[in-house]
Amino acid sequence: MPLSKMDTDQAKAARAAAKAKWDKMTPEEKAAYKKAASQKKREELTAMEAVAADQGPVFDAKKAKRKPPRPRRSRCRPRSSGNRT
């Protein structure tokens, strides 16, 4: 189900209008717009996302020092296709 009932031409026209509006804005207006959008996004975070954003990635030093396991060799030898004498 589409998010809106716009067809391609309408979507392109809306994008062009939004781009023209953005280009007419002053740097201060752009900064204020970005700040407001960032604030809105932070308010919409779920509790889990907020905790993860505050805590950052968890680093485990013990796991970081370990080397990855080596691939094991097969114990079976491949059979040769030629005749043995």
C-alpha positions in Angstrom: 0.0 0.0 0.0 1.5 3.3 -1.0 2.2 6.0 1.6 0.5 8.7 -0.5 -1.7 8.9 -3.5 0.9 11.0 -5.4 1.9 9.9 -8.9 5.5 10.3 -10.1 5.0 13.7 -11.7 3.4 15.1 -8.6 6.2 13.7 -6.4 8.8 15.2 -8.7 7.0 18.6 -8.6 6.8 18.5 -4.8 10.5 17.6 -4.5 11.4 20.5 -6.9 9.3 22.9 -4.9 10.8 21.8 -1.6 14.4 22.1 -3.1 13.6 25.6 -4.3 12.3 26.6 -0.9 15.4 25.1 0.8 17.7 27.0 -1.7 16.0 30.3 -0.8 16.6 29.9 2.9 19.4 31.7 4.6 22.1 29.7 6.4 20.7 30.7 9.8 17.2 29.4 8.7 18.7 26.2 7.5 20.6 25.7 10.8 17.4 26.4 12.8 15.4 23.9 10.6 18.1 21.2 11.1 18.1 21.9 14.9 14.3 21.6 15.1 14.3 18.4 13.1 17.0 16.9 15.3 15.1 17.9 18.4 11.9 16.3 17.0 13.8 13.1 16.2 15.3 12.9 19.7 11.8 13.3 21.2 10.5 10.4 19.1 13.1 7.9 20.2 11.9 4.9 22.1 13.2 4.2 25.6 15.5 1.5 24.3 17.0 3.7 21.6 17.5 6.5 24.1 19.5 4.2 26.4 21.5 2.9 23.6 22.3 6.4 22.3 23.4 7.5 25.8 25.4 4.4 26.5 27.0 4.1 23.1 28.5 0.8 21.8 29.5 -1.7 24.4 33.1 -2.8 24.2 34.3 -6.1 25.7 38.1 -6.2 26.0 38.2 -9.9 26.5 36.4 -10.6 23.3 38.6 -8.1 21.4 41.8 -9.9 22.4 40.7 -13.3 21.1 41.8 -14.4 17.7 39.1 -15.8 15.5 39.1 -19.6 15.3 41.1 -21.1 12.5 39.2 -23.1 9.9 39.7 -26.8 10.4 41.1 -29.0 7.8 39.1 -31.8 6.5 40.4 -35.2 7.7 39.3 -37.0 4.5 41.6 -36.9 1.6 40.0 -36.4 -1.8 40.2 -39.5 -4.1 42.3 -39.2 -7.1 40.6 -39.7 -10.5 43.6 -41.5 -12.1 44.4 -45.2 -11.8 46.9 -46.3 -9.2 49.6 -48.8 -10.0 
